[in-house]
Amino acid sequence: MLHKLGTTDLSVSPIGLGLAALGRPGYINLGHAADLNQTYALETMQHQAYSVLDAAWAAGVRYFDVARSYGRAEHFLGQWLTTRQIAPHAVTVGSKWGYTYTADWQVQAKQHEVKDHSLLVLERQWDQSQAHLAPYLRLYQVHSATLDSGILDDWAVLTRLQQLKAQGTMIGLSLSGVNQAAVLNRALAINVDGVRLFDCVQATWNLLEPAAGPTLASAHAAGMGVIVKEALANGRLTLRNHEPSFAHCLALLQQQAQRLQTTVDALALAAVLAQPWAAVVLSGATTVAQLQSNLAARTVAWDAEAATILAALAEPSPIYWATRSRLAWN
């Protein structure tokens, strides 16, 4: 069941596939190394990415999300779209710019990515994204926009983004950290030549970190498309979370999943699908089995009891983001 992303002409599926974990050997999702069988050869990882992409397409997924910093994700996705002869109008692809991948295909690296929201990086990465994804790339997003990066006050960059928008590419921004709401409010107010610049926003919202919800609802009401990332909190909202301090929360999740006859991960994703402002929630699946379990969220009968009981899982935003920052790569 496809629908429009905000007021754009982009058609999206309720669940999309993000390739952050499929495009590089190192990532912070719990159990990432096991998902890849600790085998990081480029050809092997490309084959695994293709398997998940094939399963997603067969199951009706029509939004795919990548970024310049996701290792080889743009390359994998672009080659898959071409080899499968998928028509550009049949799919919506979004990518992101602003981080440069620096891990050199290593799991352990001094720096996995470097942030730079300058015009020079935008121009370079736009050309790189086009090389991998044209003619499929329809949405280009600022990667993890923050107030302190200066991106929302850099009129050279904002004007260039408006030029890309005028040429037919939708423009968005992704958010991260405790100030998601403040950054989004600032972005909503940005107009270039009398036109709101940002067509959509990609933000973290999940049962542990729902703080941005009211602002995302406002963005939706203003016509922005809302894409939700990290709905499973990088694996913390799955059976892989063995932290003793999370045991009570996991028990609540399991009880509700059993009552609604689903899995814990599908339940957490269904919580996002139940939000009227959410256009797309991303699965970050690394295996076909994970993807299939995630997609079961589409048939979960989310109800008031689940919403009320699982509201108790919410953490203060500073605690959530501090915990996320401590997650180990692989």
Secondary structure, 3 states (H helix, E strand, C coil): CCEECCCCCCEECCEEEECCCCCCCCCCCCCHHHHCCCCCCHHHHHHHHHHHHHHHHHCCCCEEECCCCCCCHHHHHHHHHHHCCCCHHHCEEEEEECEEECCCCCCCCCCCEEECCCHHHHHHHHHHHHHHHCCCEEEEEECCCCCCCCHHHCHHHHHHHHHHHHCCCEEEEECCCCCHHHHHHHHHCCEECCEECCCEEEEECCCCCCCCHHHHHHHHHCCCEEEEECCCHHHCCCCCCCCHHHHHHHHHHHHHHHHCCCCHHHHHHHHHHCCCCCCEEEECCCCHHHHHHHHHHHHCCCCHHHHHHHHHHCCCHHHHHHHHHCCCCC
